[in-house]
């Protein structure tokens, strides 16, 4: 009976001819040097894969070449590892690629590993002890500090019982990769299998895919359907992140597929040439990197010539951690949170590595004052899906976003994005502003400030008007209509913006009349304030101001346009403050008593029936009350 396949992949690393391939063969019984040239030369030059049974589970092992000329191949293999066996020969001891491979593994974020001290049959006990001591110094301060160091011989099998035990302990400490992400597999190779057609192979970095699923080959942008899947050489219904898999998509041309290409779930990934990255430079002596310097950019299984541009300053120095942009010579498929390695072409050496924060369609302009803060926030947020979705919403170009757009930018499945947004709404970090549209609370606050600033600028320019038209205000802020409308509605609910006669104004704004009418308008408004519940008629105003009736009508119309007066009936106006006061008295009475006889309203207002009944009719039309005979009730009971 086959043992369960666990989606964990181990790997080897170390200098050439230190026994990595022989160790894998001893563990698995598999010869990972599959190429004729490898077998003839006795040297690995490409990646080798093998299944490995440990106790009651099966994991994968990837064997990497140790020659300095194949470091790029080593990086391609190491990108899929969950744990590593660093191989050091007891007779040679620590060698150049031992150090470089350890640096690369550290930069790629590995956290699990052990050391195999091979060829102990070729070294005297004191030599073995000396190499162990040197290893303790090399591993100090790295993720392998304190890791098991086990001496073994691939010839005599000495030490293999202890090695196997320590390997099992390491594997038990590794958590298998989550499979709830967007399926993506950086390709190691493609070949043709007789009777099946093209087969692609590699280790998925996220998600899972099943037989029958549609996938897309990038950068070719060719879609296809999975016909067959093998995991560790056995048929399987699904390919999961962290497994060594071979996938059959028959109609693709294997000759047009290269290492570094990517197969993914359609709709999420696109080839890009600009990448914002969090870079850690190694502490090499006299290492300086100038803006625009050329390097090799390794991520996934791809290795591409590129140029580097710091987001702050023009030079980078040894040991420095910095935020940079990298432009590749040809498009690369990568996602937020992917690790990368940077190597100089001359002299050829690893100089650093780190995390891709986001692939971009174009260069980030350093002259944007907020850009560094955004990128620093991204460097923290990219560590988990929830934080990254929140960051993507917070920095959305349109300020608000729908789940489908967030899913594509964040490279997170849509159903997971919707779950994250629901949690963020509960935490009051995000606000829903329309059908399936969301805005971050910080972005909303910034946009509201912009709206209020635009309103106040309008009031300065036009102090005699009641406010700005909604469309003019939206254009002044540069906000999209849906965002502007939603935020203006929130500002109105918060009492920071008022609407009068279809015009919007800051709550503190009071239109100041100018010109020859200013004095008369102020005087007329004052009379309406004084006679709040017994407002003056046009004739009374004409007599008091000594103006003709047409002039009074014109001034009253202006006051209505400014929202100072409210027309309750054809020939009856009240000051807006009187309307508000009458409404408060009416609602308070109805909440207490439940109903109001029409005839009693005049006593609440201390006015006459002439004014009280038209006001009640006005509140009926406004939706405050409902009338049954001569009795009023609250339209919407509390």
NUSEBA-557853 format. One record per residue (C-alpha): residue number from 0; residue in three letters; x, y, z. Coordinates in steps of 0.02 Angstrom, whole numbers. Each point is the difference from the previous one (the first is absolute). Layout:
<rs>
<NUM, ALA, <X, Y, Z>> ...
</rs>
This chain:
<rs>
<0, UNK, <0, 0, 0>> <1, UNK, <65, 172, -47>> <2, UNK, <42, 118, 143>> <3, UNK, <-87, 170, 9>> <4, UNK, <77, 137, -106>> <5, UNK, <33, 156, 105>> <6, UNK, <21, 165, -91>> <7, UNK, <175, 35, 67>> <8, UNK, <156, 10, -107>> <9, UNK, <175, -17, 71>> <10, UNK, <159, 44, -90>> <11, UNK, <187, -18, 3>> <12, UNK, <129, 140, -9>> <13, UNK, <188, 10, 8>> <14, UNK, <163, 0, -96>> <15, UNK, <34, -107, -153>> <16, UNK, <55, -180, 31>> <17, UNK, <-50, 0, 184>> <18, UNK, <-120, -146, -26>> <19, UNK, <-171, 82, -18>> <20, UNK, <-61, -116, -139>> <21, UNK, <70, -155, 84>> <22, UNK, <-87, 50, 162>> <23, UNK, <-167, 18, -91>> <24, UNK, <26, -170, -83>> <25, UNK, <35, -79, 170>> <26, UNK, <-159, 76, 69>> <27, UNK, <-115, -33, -146>> <28, UNK, <79, -132, -110>> <29, UNK, <-20, 123, -146>> <30, UNK, <136, 60, -118>> <31, UNK, <-38, 186, -19>> <32, UNK, <137, 28, -129>> <33, UNK, <-117, -37, -146>> <34, UNK, <102, 82, -138>> <35, UNK, <129, -103, -96>> <36, UNK, <129, 139, 23>> <37, UNK, <-27, -3, 189>> <38, UNK, <24, -187, 9>> <39, UNK, <156, 5, -110>> <40, UNK, <82, 144, 97>> <41, UNK, <-60, -54, 173>> <42, UNK, <-59, 179, 30>> <43, UNK, <-176, 71, 18>> <44, UNK, <-36, 142, -122>> <45, UNK, <-189, 4, 13>> <46, UNK, <-135, -23, 131>> <47, UNK, <-42, -178, 51>> <48, UNK, <-161, -55, 87>> <49, UNK, <-40, -154, 102>> <50, UNK, <-136, -60, 120>> <51, UNK, <59, -39, 176>> <52, UNK, <-93, -107, 126>> <53, UNK, <29, 57, 179>> <54, UNK, <-89, -103, 133>> <55, UNK, <-181, -3, -59>> <56, UNK, <1, 141, -127>> <57, UNK, <73, 39, -171>> <58, UNK, <82, 168, -37>> <59, UNK, <97, 64, -149>> <60, UNK, <185, 34, -12>> <61, UNK, <82, 116, -126>> <62, UNK, <186, -23, -29>> <63, UNK, <91, 158, -59>> <64, UNK, <169, 16, -89>> <65, UNK, <145, 62, 105>> <66, UNK, <114, 69, -136>> <67, UNK, <22, 190, 2>> <68, UNK, <-50, 5, -184>> <69, UNK, <-174, -67, 42>> <70, UNK, <-48, 112, 147>> <71, UNK, <-148, 66, -101>> <72, UNK, <-63, -180, -13>> <73, UNK, <27, -23, 186>> <74, UNK, <-107, 156, 34>> <75, UNK, <-138, -68, -112>> <76, UNK, <-4, -160, 102>> <77, UNK, <16, 84, 169>> <78, UNK, <-152, 110, -35>> <79, UNK, <-113, -151, 26>> <80, UNK, <80, -68, 158>> <81, UNK, <-85, -9, 170>> <82, UNK, <154, -70, 87>> <83, UNK, <181, -28, -49>> <84, UNK, <140, -123, 29>> <85, UNK, <163, 99, -10>> <86, UNK, <132, -124, -56>> <87, UNK, <183, 25, 51>> <88, UNK, <137, -127, -35>> <89, UNK, <108, -40, 151>> <90, UNK, <159, -10, -106>> <91, UNK, <-24, 167, -91>> <92, UNK, <-90, 96, 136>> <93, UNK, <-85, 167, -31>> <94, UNK, <21, 57, -181>> <95, UNK, <-57, 153, -102>> <96, UNK, <-167, -72, -55>> <97, UNK, <-34, -59, 177>> <98, UNK, <1, 183, 53>> <99, UNK, <-93, 66, -153>> <100, UNK, <-135, -134, 8>> <101, UNK, <-27, 39, 185>> <102, UNK, <-16, 186, -41>> <103, UNK, <-125, -38, -138>> <104, UNK, <-104, -116, 110>> <105, UNK, <-7, 134, 136>> <106, UNK, <-52, 135, -125>> <107, UNK, <-136, -115, -67>> <108, UNK, <-78, -7, 172>> <109, UNK, <32, -182, 45>> <110, UNK, <-25, -38, 185>> <111, UNK, <27, -189, 11>> <112, UNK, <156, -100, -32>> <113, UNK, <139, -114, 58>> <114, UNK, <180, -39, -51>> <115, UNK, <66, -162, -72>> <116, UNK, <187, -15, 30>> <117, UNK, <40, -124, -139>> <118, UNK, <153, -105, -44>> <119, UNK, <46, -31, 182>> <120, UNK, <79, -163, -60>> <121, UNK, <132, 107, -88>> <122, UNK, <46, 111, 148>> <123, UNK, <88, -31, 165>> <124, UNK, <-101, 31, 159>> <125, UNK, <98, 159, 39>> <126, UNK, <-38, 67, -176>> <127, UNK, <-186, -36, 25>> <128, UNK, <6, 92, 168>> <129, UNK, <88, 149, -81>> <130, UNK, <-131, 13, -138>> <131, UNK, <-140, -10, 130>> <132, UNK, <79, 145, 94>> <133, UNK, <16, 102, -161>> <134, UNK, <-183, -37, -41>> <135, UNK, <-55, 66, 170>> <136, UNK, <81, 166, -45>> <137, UNK, <-72, 3, -176>> <138, UNK, <-178, -40, 57>> <139, UNK, <1, 123, 146>> <140, UNK, <-131, 135, -27>> <141, UNK, <-84, -94, -145>> <142, UNK, <-161, -102, -4>> <143, UNK, <110, -156, 20>> <144, UNK, <76, 56, 165>> <145, UNK, <-27, -144, 121>> <146, UNK, <-57, -118, -139>> <147, UNK, <49, -183, 5>> <148, UNK, <170, -40, -77>> <149, UNK, <10, -187, -39>> <150, UNK, <153, -90, -68>> <151, UNK, <-39, -129, -135>> <152, UNK, <87, -108, -128>> <153, UNK, <-86, -38, -164>> <154, UNK, <124, -144, -21>> <155, UNK, <-11, -91, 169>> <156, UNK, <-173, 67, 52>> <157, UNK, <77, 55, 166>> <158, UNK, <-108, 129, 89>> <159, UNK, <-157, -28, -106>> <160, UNK, <-110, -56, 145>> <161, UNK, <34, 162, 94>> <162, UNK, <-14, 101, -161>> <163, UNK, <-170, -77, -39>> <164, UNK, <-62, 35, 177>> <165, UNK, <54, 183, -8>> <166, UNK, <-76, 17, -174>> <167, UNK, <-166, -66, 64>> <168, UNK, <6, 123, 146>> <169, UNK, <29, 144, -123>> <170, UNK, <-142, -53, -114>> <171, UNK, <-122, -11, 146>> <172, UNK, <40, 182, 39>> <173, UNK, <-45, 60, -175>> <174, UNK, <-178, 58, -31>> <175, UNK, <-60, -52, -174>> <176, UNK, <-38, 146, -116>> <177, UNK, <-177, 67, 5>> <178, UNK, <-99, -43, -156>> <179, UNK, <-133, 136, 11>> <180, UNK, <95, 122, -113>> <181, UNK, <-1, 33, -187>> <182, UNK, <78, -150, -86>> <183, UNK, <170, 38, -77>> <184, UNK, <148, -107, -50>> <185, UNK, <167, 71, -59>> <186, UNK, <57, -126, -129>> <187, UNK, <160, -99, 12>> <188, UNK, <-16, -89, -166>> <189, UNK, <-118, -59, -137>> <190, UNK, <9, -158, -104>> <191, UNK, <-106, -111, -110>> <192, UNK, <-67, -167, 62>> <193, UNK, <-52, -127, -131>> <194, UNK, <-188, -17, -6>> <195, UNK, <-30, 152, 109>> <196, UNK, <84, 150, -80>> <197, UNK, <80, 141, 98>> <198, UNK, <39, -20, 184>> <199, UNK, <60, 143, 110>> <200, UNK, <87, -27, 167>> <201, UNK, <42, 100, 155>> <202, UNK, <-54, 40, 177>> <203, UNK, <-159, 106, 21>> <204, UNK, <28, 148, 115>> <205, UNK, <-185, 28, 40>> <206, UNK, <-172, -77, -13>> <207, UNK, <-52, -162, -79>> <208, UNK, <-67, -57, -169>> <209, UNK, <-95, -155, -50>> <210, UNK, <-18, -105, -157>> <211, UNK, <-122, 91, -114>> <212, UNK, <45, 175, 63>> <213, UNK, <41, 138, -123>> <214, UNK, <173, 79, 19>> <215, UNK, <99, 129, -97>> <216, UNK, <182, -7, -56>> <217, UNK, <93, 165, 24>> <218, UNK, <73, 104, -78>> <219, UNK, <-69, -89, -155>> <220, UNK, <-179, 30, 64>> <221, UNK, <-54, -169, -68>> <222, UNK, <-144, -84, 91>> <223, UNK, <-22, -186, 19>> <224, UNK, <-87, -136, 100>> <225, UNK, <91, -118, 118>> <226, UNK, <-18, -177, -66>> <227, UNK, <109, -95, 124>> <228, UNK, <102, 33, 158>> <229, UNK, <143, -98, 78>> <230, UNK, <68, 36, 174>> <231, UNK, <167, -81, 42>> <232, UNK, <-24, -110, -154>> <233, UNK, <-174, -65, 48>> <234, UNK, <-168, 46, -75>> <235, UNK, <-94, 129, 103>> <236, UNK, <-165, 92, -11>> <237, UNK, <78, 166, 53>> <238, UNK, <163, 97, 2>> <239, UNK, <29, 93, 163>> <240, UNK, <120, 136, 56>> <241, UNK, <163, -75, 64>> <242, UNK, <-6, -161, -102>> <243, UNK, <113, -54, -143>> <244, UNK, <-128, -16, -140>> <245, UNK, <-12, -39, -184>> <246, UNK, <-153, 66, -92>> <247, UNK, <-58, -55, -171>> <248, UNK, <-77, 134, -112>> <249, UNK, <8, -90, -165>> <250, UNK, <-21, 135, -132>> <251, UNK, <139, 117, 59>> <252, UNK, <164, -8, -96>> <253, UNK, <135, -52, 123>> <254, UNK, <135, 74, -112>> <255, UNK, <-73, 174, 33>> <256, UNK, <1, -19, 189>> <257, UNK, <153, 52, 101>> <258, UNK, <60, -9, 180>> <259, UNK, <-68, 156, 84>> <260, UNK, <-167, -4, -89>> <261, UNK, <-151, -14, 114>> <262, UNK, <-163, -98, -3>> <263, UNK, <-139, 78, 104>> <264, UNK, <-185, 17, 29>> <265, UNK, <-63, 118, -138>> <266, UNK, <-41, 182, 36>> <267, UNK, <121, 40, 139>> <268, UNK, <178, 13, -66>> <269, UNK, <80, 97, -142>> <270, UNK, <182, 17, -55>> <271, UNK, <80, 159, 68>> <272, UNK, <168, 88, -16>> <273, UNK, <-10, 117, 152>> <274, UNK, <8, -67, 177>> <275, UNK, <1, 93, 166>> <276, UNK, <107, -100, 120>> <277, UNK, <64, -6, 178>> <278, UNK, <186, -38, -24>> <279, UNK, <129, -60, 127>> <280, UNK, <179, 20, -60>> <281, UNK, <131, -122, 65>> <282, UNK, <140, 68, 106>> <283, UNK, <134, -29, -132>> <284, UNK, <155, 106, 17>> <285, UNK, <-1, 159, -107>> <286, UNK, <-171, -42, -75>> <287, UNK, <-82, 155, -76>> <288, UNK, <-147, -1, -121>> <289, UNK, <-35, 154, -105>> <290, UNK, <-172, 50, -64>> <291, UNK, <-23, -79, -172>> <292, UNK, <126, -138, 34>> <293, UNK, <-21, -162, -98>> <294, UNK, <-32, -165, 87>> <295, UNK, <-81, -170, -21>> <296, UNK, <-172, -9, 78>> <297, UNK, <-49, -176, 58>> <298, UNK, <-178, -36, 57>> <299, UNK, <-95, -164, -8>> <300, UNK, <91, -99, -135>> <301, UNK, <41, 152, -108>> <302, UNK, <166, 92, -17>> <303, UNK, <-9, 165, -96>> <304, UNK, <122, 144, -30>> <305, UNK, <-64, 155, 89>> <306, UNK, <42, 174, 64>> <307, UNK, <-23, 63, 178>> <308, UNK, <-62, 171, 57>> <309, UNK, <-5, 49, 186>> <310, UNK, <-158, 89, 55>> <311, UNK, <105, 110, 115>> <312, UNK, <174, 61, -44>> <313, UNK, <112, -51, -144>> <314, UNK, <113, -132, 79>> <315, UNK, <-21, -155, 106>> <316, UNK, <134, -67, 117>> <317, UNK, <50, -169, 71>> <318, UNK, <-117, -67, 135>> <319, UNK, <-134, 131, -37>> <320, UNK, <-185, -40, -6>> <321, UNK, <-90, 112, -125>> <322, UNK, <-153, 23, -109>> <323, UNK, <36, -8, -185>> <324, UNK, <-76, -14, -173>> <325, UNK, <65, -133, -118>> <326, UNK, <-29, 3, -187>> <327, UNK, <25, -164, -91>> <328, UNK, <55, -10, -182>> <329, UNK, <-145, -114, -41>> <330, UNK, <-168, -29, 85>> <331, UNK, <-4, -111, 154>> <332, UNK, <-149, -78, 91>> <333, UNK, <10, 22, 189>> <334, UNK, <-114, 45, 144>> <335, UNK, <-1, 102, 161>> <336, UNK, <104, -86, 134>> <337, UNK, <107, -101, -121>> <338, UNK, <184, -11, 46>> <339, UNK, <139, 52, -119>> <340, UNK, <189, -8, -12>> <341, UNK, <111, 136, -75>> <342, UNK, <168, -47, -78>> <343, UNK, <127, 109, -90>> <344, UNK, <57, -56, -173>> <345, UNK, <181, 56, 25>> <346, UNK, <69, -56, 115>> <347, UNK, <-129, -139, 8>> <348, UNK, <-60, -7, 180>> <349, UNK, <-156, 9, 106>> <350, UNK, <-19, 175, 74>> <351, UNK, <-170, -11, 85>> <352, UNK, <-182, -45, -13>> <353, UNK, <-166, 28, 83>> <354, UNK, <-185, 13, -34>> <355, UNK, <-98, 60, -150>> <356, UNK, <-131, 120, 66>> <357, UNK, <-97, 25, -161>> <358, UNK, <19, -22, -188>> <359, UNK, <-46, 163, -90>> <360, UNK, <-50, 48, -176>> <361, UNK, <112, 153, 6>> <362, UNK, <136, 85, 101>> <363, UNK, <-39, 81, 168>> <364, UNK, <41, 186, -1>> <365, UNK, <115, 39, 146>> <366, UNK, <-57, 183, 2>> <367, UNK, <-168, -50, 74>> <368, UNK, <21, 52, 183>> <369, UNK, <-109, -142, 65>> <370, UNK, <82, -140, -99>> <371, UNK, <128, -53, 131>> <372, UNK, <-134, -11, 134>> <373, UNK, <-109, -107, -115>> <374, UNK, <144, -117, -40>> <375, UNK, <51, -15, 183>> <376, UNK, <-180, -44, 41>> <377, UNK, <3, -129, -140>> <378, UNK, <158, -80, 71>> <379, UNK, <-94, -35, 161>> <380, UNK, <-170, -40, -75>> <381, UNK, <62, -129, -127>> <382, UNK, <36, -126, 138>> <383, UNK, <-181, -62, 8>> <384, UNK, <-152, -1, -114>> <385, UNK, <-112, 107, 112>> <386, UNK, <131, 136, 21>> <387, UNK, <38, 0, -186>> <388, UNK, <-184, 14, -53>> <389, UNK, <-19, 146, 122>> <390, UNK, <155, 84, -74>> <391, UNK, <-64, -24, -178>> <392, UNK, <-165, 81, 45>> <393, UNK, <86, 140, 94>> <394, UNK, <106, 42, -154>> <395, UNK, <-131, -31, -135>> <396, UNK, <15, 125, -143>> <397, UNK, <-187, 35, 2>> <398, UNK, <3, 9, 193>> <399, UNK, <-140, -130, 6>> <400, UNK, <3, -176, -74>> <401, UNK, <-109, -152, -30>> <402, UNK, <53, -175, 58>> <403, UNK, <36, -62, -177>> <404, UNK, <128, 139, -31>> <405, UNK, <79, -23, 171>> <406, UNK, <16, -187, -30>> <407, UNK, <98, 28, -162>> <408, UNK, <116, 130, 75>> <409, UNK, <28, -92, 164>> <410, UNK, <14, -171, -86>> <411, UNK, <-124, -70, 126>> <412, UNK, <-152, -105, -46>> <413, UNK, <-158, 105, -9>> <414, UNK, <-95, -101, 131>> <415, UNK, <145, 28, 121>> <416, UNK, <2, 187, -42>> <417, UNK, <-185, 11, 42>> <418, UNK, <30, -87, 167>> <419, UNK, <143, 120, 41>> <420, UNK, <-105, 153, -46>> <421, UNK, <-142, -59, 112>> <422, UNK, <123, -13, 146>> <423, UNK, <74, 172, -39>> <424, UNK, <-175, 75, -2>> <425, UNK, <-34, -77, 172>> <426, UNK, <165, 72, 62>> <427, UNK, <-53, 171, -69>> <428, UNK, <154, 11, -110>> <429, UNK, <-102, -6, -160>> <430, UNK, <-167, 75, -51>> <431, UNK, <-122, -66, -130>> <432, UNK, <-53, 145, -113>> <433, UNK, <-113, -82, -126>> <434, UNK, <-44, -166, -79>> <435, UNK, <155, -106, 36>> <436, UNK, <116, 152, 4>> <437, UNK, <115, 40, 145>> <438, UNK, <114, 140, 59>> <439, UNK, <131, -1, 138>> <440, UNK, <-42, 108, 150>> <441, UNK, <165, 96, -17>> <442, UNK, <-32, 32, -184>> <443, UNK, <-178, 54, 37>> <444, UNK, <63, 124, 131>> <445, UNK, <124, 72, -124>> <446, UNK, <-132, 14, -137>> <447, UNK, <-123, 83, 120>> <448, UNK, <133, 128, 44>> <449, UNK, <21, 32, -186>> <450, UNK, <-188, 25, -21>> <451, UNK, <-10, 121, 147>> <452, UNK, <151, 96, -64>> <453, UNK, <-80, 16, -172>> <454, UNK, <-162, 61, 80>> <455, UNK, <89, 130, 105>> <456, UNK, <97, 61, -152>> <457, UNK, <-167, 18, -90>> <458, UNK, <-72, 99, 146>> <459, UNK, <149, 119, -6>> <460, UNK, <-27, 30, -185>> <461, UNK, <-190, 11, 12>> <462, UNK, <-45, 52, 177>> <463, UNK, <-173, 60, -52>> <464, UNK, <-58, -170, -66>> <465, UNK, <-75, -139, 107>> <466, UNK, <125, -129, -64>> <467, UNK, <69, -98, -148>> <468, UNK, <-92, -114, -118>> <469, UNK, <44, -183, 29>> <470, UNK, <76, -25, -172>> <471, UNK, <107, 157, 13>> <472, UNK, <62, -58, 170>> <473, UNK, <42, -173, -66>> <474, UNK, <100, 74, -143>> <475, UNK, <93, 114, 121>> <476, UNK, <53, -148, 106>> <477, UNK, <45, -115, -145>> <478, UNK, <-94, -144, 83>> <479, UNK, <-98, -129, -96>> <480, UNK, <-187, 30, 8>> <481, UNK, <-43, -155, 102>> <482, UNK, <135, 40, 128>> <483, UNK, <-44, 185, 9>> <484, UNK, <-187, -34, 19>> <485, UNK, <28, -129, 137>> <486, UNK, <119, 109, 100>> <487, UNK, <-108, 156, -18>> <488, UNK, <-146, -102, 67>> <489, UNK, <108, -51, 149>> <490, UNK, <52, 181, 30>> <491, UNK, <-184, 50, -1>> <492, UNK, <-41, -136, 126>> <493, UNK, <145, 60, 108>> <494, UNK, <-68, 178, -6>> <495, UNK, <158, 68, -83>> <496, UNK, <-86, 38, -165>> <497, UNK, <-175, 69, -26>> <498, UNK, <-106, 1, -156>> <499, UNK, <-114, 145, -37>> <500, UNK, <-102, 13, -159>> <501, UNK, <110, -129, -84>> <502, UNK, <159, 93, 49>> <503, UNK, <135, -68, 115>> <504, UNK, <89, 102, 132>> <505, UNK, <114, -23, 149>> <506, UNK, <-107, -4, 158>> <507, UNK, <78, 159, 68>> <508, UNK, <-30, 99, -161>> <509, UNK, <-118, 148, 6>> <510, UNK, <-26, 86, -166>> <511, UNK, <44, 184, 9>> <512, UNK, <-99, 108, -117>> <513, UNK, <95, 128, -101>> <514, UNK, <-48, 149, -108>> <515, UNK, <-144, 122, 12>> <516, UNK, <-125, -133, 56>> <517, UNK, <104, -59, 149>> <518, UNK, <-77, 117, 127>> <519, UNK, <-180, -33, -53>> <520, UNK, <27, -189, -2>> <521, UNK, <75, 1, 175>> <522, UNK, <-144, 108, 63>> <523, UNK, <-134, -113, -75>> <524, UNK, <83, -157, 70>> <525, UNK, <10, 82, 171>> <526, UNK, <-189, 32, -1>> <527, UNK, <-33, -184, -41>> <528, UNK, <113, -53, 144>> <529, UNK, <-89, 119, 120>> <530, UNK, <-173, -57, -54>> <531, UNK, <49, -184, -6>> <532, UNK, <-172, -80, 17>> <533, UNK, <-98, 153, -64>> <534, UNK, <98, 44, -158>> <535, UNK, <-30, 166, -89>> <536, UNK, <-97, 12, -163>> <537, UNK, <64, 83, -157>> <538, UNK, <-110, 151, 32>> <539, UNK, <67, 20, 177>> <540, UNK, <179, -10, -65>> <541, UNK, <-36, 128, -137>> <542, UNK, <-69, 122, 129>> <543, UNK, <148, -27, 118>> <544, UNK, <135, 16, -134>> <545, UNK, <-90, 126, -113>> <546, UNK, <37, -113, -149>> <547, UNK, <-122, -42, -138>> <548, UNK, <-82, -171, 0>> <549, UNK, <101, -63, -152>> <550, UNK, <162, 46, 89>> <551, UNK, <-57, -91, 157>> <552, UNK, <-45, -154, -103>> <553, UNK, <173, 1, -81>> <554, UNK, <87, 12, 170>> <555, UNK, <-108, -138, 73>> <556, UNK, <44, -111, -148>> <557, UNK, <185, 31, 33>> <558, UNK, <-20, -46, 183>> <559, UNK, <-89, -162, -51>> <560, UNK, <140, -41, -123>> <561, UNK, <125, 23, 140>> <562, UNK, <-100, -114, 112>> <563, UNK, <-29, 136, 129>> <564, UNK, <-189, -9, -28>> <565, UNK, <-108, -153, -34>> <566, UNK, <-161, 9, -102>> <567, UNK, <-133, -94, 98>> <568, UNK, <-145, 53, -112>> <569, UNK, <-17, 109, -154>> <570, UNK, <-11, 160, 100>> <571, UNK, <76, -55, 165>> <572, UNK, <187, 1, 44>> <573, UNK, <89, -47, 162>> <574, UNK, <180, 22, 51>> <575, UNK, <94, -165, -6>> <576, UNK, <39, 12, 186>> <577, UNK, <-188, 16, 36>> <578, UNK, <-34, -155, -106>> <579, UNK, <131, -97, 96>> <580, UNK, <-69, 57, 168>> <581, UNK, <-179, -44, -50>> <582, UNK, <56, -172, -57>> <583, UNK, <90, -33, 165>> <584, UNK, <-155, 48, 102>> <585, UNK, <-114, -105, -110>> <586, UNK, <110, -157, 6>> <587, UNK, <28, 15, 187>> <588, UNK, <-189, 11, 31>> <589, UNK, <-40, -147, -114>> <590, UNK, <133, -110, 80>> <591, UNK, <-71, 38, 170>> <592, UNK, <-187, -3, -37>> <593, UNK, <-6, -108, -157>> <594, UNK, <-117, 118, -94>> <595, UNK, <-47, 184, -21>> <596, UNK, <-168, 78, -38>> <597, UNK, <26, 133, -134>> <598, UNK, <-84, 137, 99>> <599, UNK, <125, -20, 144>> <600, UNK, <155, 34, -107>> <601, UNK, <-27, 188, 10>> <602, UNK, <18, -8, 189>> <603, UNK, <166, -94, -15>> <604, UNK, <66, 140, -111>> <605, UNK, <-88, 144, 85>> <606, UNK, <-70, 56, -166>> <607, UNK, <-164, 4, -93>> <608, UNK, <-92, -131, -101>> <609, UNK, <45, 102, -155>> <610, UNK, <182, -53, 20>> <611, UNK, <-14, -164, 95>> <612, UNK, <-106, -97, -126>> <613, UNK, <110, 41, -154>> <614, UNK, <150, -54, 103>> <615, UNK, <-82, -166, 40>> <616, UNK, <-39, -26, -184>> <617, UNK, <182, 40, -40>> <618, UNK, <61, -133, 124>> <619, UNK, <-122, -125, -78>> <620, UNK, <79, 33, -171>> <621, UNK, <176, -8, 74>> <622, UNK, <-29, -174, 69>> <623, UNK, <6, 49, 184>> <624, UNK, <-183, -36, 37>> <625, UNK, <-147, -93, -71>> <626, UNK, <-178, 64, 11>> <627, UNK, <-154, -100, 47>> <628, UNK, <-151, 116, -1>> <629, UNK, <50, 145, 113>> <630, UNK, <131, -100, 95>> <631, UNK, <188, -10, -34>> <632, UNK, <117, -145, 36>> <633, UNK, <187, -22, -26>> <634, UNK, <24, -75, -171>> <635, UNK, <140, -113, 65>> <636, UNK, <-36, -41, 183>> <637, UNK, <157, 1, 111>> 
</rs>
